[in-house]
């Protein structure tokens, strides 16, 4: 846990995962924005849902791979046995939330492409301040191990995914940016 500590190892793990998600976020944003600009809200919605489905599919495969190779991957990055053990636990948790991360990346991007930029930001704060932090603090208060603090990540992504699906399904985002005829 010294020079090459857990933080460095986790950042490397997250960067693999986030790279895929960012790609789907950008694609969803572009496709939704283009379709709304072409005054085709049906195609915009279809693009958002498809981006989400593809994002989930790719990220679940990625999650399965990082779970399957958790220990060799951890050992490649660091050689301290306790750090490897904790990294493997973190990889398992990170791998298990890949589908939820896929939802977050794709639908956040889709909403931003539609001009709904505040809600994705608000839902990130909600997941963090209503899910991750309280659950991590509860785990610490109850004397739970660091693994339980890691597990708080699960509630964070559940909150964000549910909020984003409900927001996108609601459809209000289709009318946030005025069409040229309305101006």
RODO-2510 file (C-alpha; in nm, 4 decimals, decimal comma):
residues 183
     n   res          X          Y          Z
     1     x     0,0000     0,0000     0,0000
     2     x     0,3042     0,2232    -0,0118
     3     x     0,4521     0,3771    -0,3288
     4     x     0,2228     0,2103    -0,5825
     5     x    -0,0860     0,2146    -0,3665
     6     x    -0,4428     0,1039    -0,4175
     7     x    -0,5405     0,4394    -0,5668
     8     x    -0,3026     0,3985    -0,8610
     9     x    -0,4157     0,0434    -0,9258
    10     x    -0,7854     0,1389    -0,9129
    11     x    -0,7356     0,4314    -1,1493
    12     x    -0,5853     0,1949    -1,4046
    13     x    -0,8755    -0,0484    -1,3665
    14     x    -1,1327     0,2290    -1,4021
    15     x    -0,9626     0,3759    -1,7068
    16     x    -1,0164     0,0522    -1,9017
    17     x    -1,3824     0,0498    -1,8136
    18     x    -1,4484     0,4197    -1,8609
    19     x    -1,2917     0,4302    -2,2052
    20     x    -1,5605     0,2008    -2,3452
    21     x    -1,8355     0,3910    -2,1664
    22     x    -1,7142     0,7294    -2,2867
    23     x    -1,7303     0,6055    -2,6452
    24     x    -2,0950     0,5077    -2,6074
    25     x    -2,1717     0,8318    -2,4283
    26     x    -2,0305     1,0362    -2,7154
    27     x    -2,2084     0,8213    -2,9753
    28     x    -2,5424     0,8507    -2,7944
    29     x    -2,5003     1,2248    -2,7550
    30     x    -2,4198     1,2707    -3,1226
    31     x    -2,6985     1,0491    -3,2544
    32     x    -2,9680     1,1892    -3,0266
    33     x    -2,8621     1,5458    -3,1012
    34     x    -2,8523     1,4877    -3,4774
    35     x    -3,1928     1,3212    -3,4813
    36     x    -3,3517     1,5931    -3,2715
    37     x    -3,1902     1,8506    -3,4985
    38     x    -3,3489     1,6702    -3,7945
    39     x    -3,6806     1,6947    -3,6052
    40     x    -3,7096     1,3180    -3,5673
    41     x    -3,7669     1,2529    -3,1951
    42     x    -3,8633     0,8899    -3,2615
    43     x    -3,5235     0,8199    -3,4185
    44     x    -3,3563     1,0146    -3,1368
    45     x    -3,5232     0,7961    -2,8760
    46     x    -3,4429     0,4805    -3,0702
    47     x    -3,0777     0,5918    -3,0932
    48     x    -3,0588     0,6451    -2,7181
    49     x    -3,2054     0,3040    -2,6369
    50     x    -2,9831     0,1313    -2,8929
    51     x    -2,6727     0,3026    -2,7603
    52     x    -2,7716     0,1884    -2,4123
    53     x    -2,8274    -0,1718    -2,5250
    54     x    -2,4955    -0,1836    -2,7100
    55     x    -2,3168    -0,0196    -2,4199
    56     x    -2,4588    -0,2743    -2,1766
    57     x    -2,3645    -0,5621    -2,4062
    58     x    -2,0067    -0,4531    -2,4606
    59     x    -1,9513    -0,3529    -2,1008
    60     x    -2,0958    -0,6808    -1,9662
    61     x    -1,8501    -0,8715    -2,1849
    62     x    -1,5741    -0,6432    -2,0581
    63     x    -1,6933    -0,6992    -1,7002
    64     x    -1,6872    -1,0761    -1,7445
    65     x    -1,3336    -1,0565    -1,8809
    66     x    -1,1995    -0,8419    -1,5998
    67     x    -1,3669    -1,0698    -1,3456
    68     x    -1,2236    -1,3811    -1,5117
    69     x    -0,8737    -1,2358    -1,5199
    70     x    -0,8938    -1,0363    -1,1956
    71     x    -0,5974    -1,1887    -1,0192
    72     x    -0,3530    -1,1989    -1,3134
    73     x    -0,4526    -0,8431    -1,3995
    74     x    -0,3957    -0,7312    -1,0412
    75     x    -0,0622    -0,9139    -1,0209
    76     x     0,0457    -0,7491    -1,3458
    77     x    -0,0065    -0,4086    -1,1864
    78     x     0,1319    -0,4736    -0,8376
    79     x     0,3102    -0,7450    -0,6413
    80     x     0,1975    -0,6905    -0,2803
    81     x    -0,0304    -0,9827    -0,1828
    82     x    -0,2732    -0,7784     0,0302
    83     x    -0,3042    -0,5092    -0,2363
    84     x    -0,3616    -0,7823    -0,4962
    85     x    -0,6358    -0,9344    -0,2792
    86     x    -0,8102    -0,6004    -0,2326
    87     x    -0,7678    -0,5185    -0,6008
    88     x    -0,9293    -0,8487    -0,6983
    89     x    -1,2285    -0,7673    -0,4767
    90     x    -1,2509    -0,4228    -0,6339
    91     x    -1,2289    -0,5720    -0,9841
    92     x    -1,5115    -0,8136    -0,9009
    93     x    -1,7294    -0,5267    -0,7801
    94     x    -1,6346    -0,3103    -1,0776
    95     x    -1,7039    -0,5996    -1,3140
    96     x    -2,0423    -0,6614    -1,1555
    97     x    -2,1612    -0,3038    -1,2188
    98     x    -2,0617    -0,2869    -1,5845
    99     x    -2,4224    -0,3140    -1,7059
   100     x    -2,5248    -0,0279    -1,4780
   101     x    -2,2256     0,1745    -1,5923
   102     x    -2,3328     0,1098    -1,9513
   103     x    -2,6745     0,2555    -1,8728
   104     x    -2,5203     0,5572    -1,7061
   105     x    -2,2758     0,6339    -1,9842
   106     x    -2,5184     0,5875    -2,2741
   107     x    -2,8246     0,7583    -2,1285
   108     x    -2,6265     1,0447    -1,9764
   109     x    -2,4777     1,1046    -2,3202
   110     x    -2,8185     1,0757    -2,4873
   111     x    -2,9697     1,3292    -2,2475
   112     x    -2,6783     1,5684    -2,2925
   113     x    -2,7154     1,5373    -2,6711
   114     x    -3,0767     1,6460    -2,6295
   115     x    -2,9715     1,9496    -2,4271
   116     x    -3,0711     1,7999    -2,0915
   117     x    -2,7390     1,8627    -1,9198
   118     x    -2,8546     1,9349    -1,5668
   119     x    -3,0257     1,6052    -1,4960
   120     x    -2,7222     1,3837    -1,5679
   121     x    -2,5187     1,6042    -1,3347
   122     x    -2,7883     1,5948    -1,0660
   123     x    -2,8182     1,2164    -1,0853
   124     x    -2,4402     1,1770    -1,0453
   125     x    -2,4617     1,3845    -0,7270
   126     x    -2,7668     1,1842    -0,6109
   127     x    -2,5876     0,8540    -0,6579
   128     x    -2,2813     0,9829    -0,4816
   129     x    -2,4416     1,1684    -0,1909
   130     x    -2,7489     0,9465    -0,1404
   131     x    -2,5867     0,6131    -0,2190
   132     x    -2,2132     0,5798    -0,2174
   133     x    -2,1134     0,8110     0,0672
   134     x    -2,3875     0,7157     0,3194
   135     x    -2,3411     0,3430     0,2572
   136     x    -1,9614     0,3700     0,2823
   137     x    -1,9913     0,5719     0,6040
   138     x    -2,2388     0,3190     0,7433
   139     x    -1,9977     0,0372     0,6616
   140     x    -1,7172     0,2196     0,8390
   141     x    -1,9377     0,3087     1,1369
   142     x    -2,0410    -0,0567     1,1735
   143     x    -1,6764    -0,1610     1,1577
   144     x    -1,7028    -0,3113     0,8114
   145     x    -1,3964    -0,3861     0,6078
   146     x    -1,2766    -0,1885     0,3083
   147     x    -1,4578    -0,4396     0,0868
   148     x    -1,7898    -0,3064     0,2196
   149     x    -1,6775     0,0459     0,1400
   150     x    -1,6068    -0,0739    -0,2161
   151     x    -1,9544    -0,2289    -0,2287
   152     x    -2,1115     0,1143    -0,1770
   153     x    -2,0341     0,1614    -0,5448
   154     x    -2,3227    -0,0762    -0,6226
   155     x    -2,5899     0,1466    -0,4666
   156     x    -2,4441     0,4510    -0,6418
   157     x    -2,4847     0,2893    -0,9841
   158     x    -2,8316     0,1516    -0,9045
   159     x    -2,9547     0,5013    -0,8148
   160     x    -2,8002     0,6565    -1,1265
   161     x    -2,9278     0,3862    -1,3614
   162     x    -3,2845     0,3974    -1,2328
   163     x    -3,2921     0,7771    -1,2464
   164     x    -3,1535     0,7937    -1,5990
   165     x    -3,3853     0,5241    -1,7368
   166     x    -3,6872     0,6999    -1,5850
   167     x    -3,5769     1,0376    -1,7184
   168     x    -3,5093     0,9085    -2,0689
   169     x    -3,8312     0,7055    -2,0758
   170     x    -4,0258     1,0152    -1,9637
   171     x    -3,9398     1,1882    -2,2920
   172     x    -3,9290     1,5462    -2,1625
   173     x    -3,5767     1,5724    -2,3073
   174     x    -3,7261     1,5650    -2,6611
   175     x    -3,8637     1,9166    -2,6219
   176     x    -3,5906     2,0941    -2,4261
   177     x    -3,4239     2,2464    -2,7324
   178     x    -3,6627     2,4555    -2,9418
   179     x    -3,7019     2,3598    -3,3068
   180     x    -3,6276     2,6194    -3,5762
   181     x    -4,0037     2,6572    -3,6432
   182     x    -4,0720     2,7441    -3,2785
   183     x    -3,8105     3,0219    -3,2730
***
